[in-house]
Amino acid sequence: MKSTEIETDASLPRLKITLRLLHNDEIAMGPGKAELLAAIQKTGSIAAAGKTMNMSYRRAWLLVDVMNRSFSGPLVHAAKGGRHGGGTTLTPLGLQVLDQYTKMATAVSHTAQAYLPLFSGFMAKRTDGSPTDE
C-alpha cells in the first residue's frame, strides 16, 4: 500500500499522497507500515512479510517495534519459534489500526481528487503532449 496515486484525465495533474501518523518524533503509521502489516497478516511471518517487500528481517522488525510502541497496545504479536514453529499475527488492535488507516488514506485521496479540476489548464505540457510529472 504505497503512497496513493490517483489517475486523472490527461489535462489534470496526478496526485501522489503520502499519509503518515506521527507519535512523538516517529512515524507510527504510514503507507509502508500499513503494507507491512497487511503482508504480516497474509504470510503469518515478519520475515516472510519483509521478503515480499524486499526488506530485511531486521528492518521489518524495527518497523514493527515502532508501531508496537506507538499505539496503546501492540499491533503485532510474534510467537517465538520452537517445536511447532513461531508465527506472527496482528492483534485485534493491529487489525483495527490497519483498517482505519486504510479508510483514512482512501478518504484523503478522494477528497484531494475533488480539488484537481482547480488546476485544469495550469499544467505545462510535455513535448510528447502528456502532462509533466511534477
N, C-alpha and C positions, 0 to 999 in steps of 0.2 A: 504494500500500500504506500507507494511513493507519493511525493507531492502531487496534488491533484492538478492535472492539465485538462482544460475544458476545450473541446473542439468548437470552433465557431465558423461562420462563413468567412470567405477569403478577404472581405473588406474590413473585418474587425481584427484587433489583436487577439492573441491567445492568452489565457491566464495560466499561471503556474503558482499555486497557492501552497505554502508550507505552514501548517498549523502546529504550534508547539505549546504545551502546557508546562509552565515553569514552577518549580518548587525550590525556594531559596535561589541559589545560583545554578541549579542543574535543570536539565530538560527532563521532566518527569514522564512526558509522553509526547511523541511526535510520530511522523509517518513511518520512520524506520523501526521504532519501538513497537508500534502497532503491527507492522508487518512481522516482526519477530514474535510477538505474542500469538498472532494467527498461525505462524509456522510451528510454534511450540504446541499449540492446540492440535494441529494436524498431525505432527510427527510424534508427539509424546516425548520429545528429547530436545534439550538445549543444543547439544552437539549437532544433531541432525537438522534442527531448525537453522542453526548458523550456517551449515553447509549449503542449504538451499539458497541462502543469501550470499554465498561466497564470503563468509565471515568466520574467523577463527572461533573456537570454543571459548577462549579467554575473552574475546571481545563481546561475544554473545552473553557470557556470564556477567561481565561488567555492566552491560546494559540492563540485564535482569536485576542486578543488585541495586542499581539506581532506582529502577521502578519500584522494587520491593521496599526501599527506604523512603520513597517519596509519598506514598499513599498511607492511609490509616491502617493498612494491613498488607501482607504480601500479595502480589498478583500472580506469582508463580510458586508452586511447591515442587521441589526436586527431592525425590526419594533416592537415597544412596543405593548404589549397586550392591550386589550380593548374589546369593544362590539363585534367586529369581530375577535378578537384574534390577536396575533402578527404574526410573521413569519420571517424567515431568508432566505436571498438569497445571492448568490455570485454575486458580482458586475461584470461588464464586465472585469475589471482588474483582479478580482479574477479568473474568467474563463480562462483568458489568462495565468496567472501565473501558475495555476494548469496544464493546457495543456502543457506549455513549460517545466515545471519541470518534468512532466511525460515523455516527449520526451527526455529530457536530461538524466534522470535516465536510460531509455531504451538504449540510445546510449552508455552511460558509461558502462553499463553491457555487451553489445555486443562487445565493444572494448576490455574490460578486458577478455572476453571469448576467444578471439583470442590468448591471451598470455598463456592460460592454458597448451597447449602442451609443452611449455618450461619446465614444471615441471614433465613431464612424466618420471616415473621411480625414482623420487626423494622422493616420499612419503612412509612412513612406512606403513606396513600392520597391521591390527588388527589381533587378534588371530582367529577371525571368517572369515578372508580373505578380509574384506572390508576395505577401507582406513580409517585412523583416522579422527576425526572431525576437528582437527586443527593442 
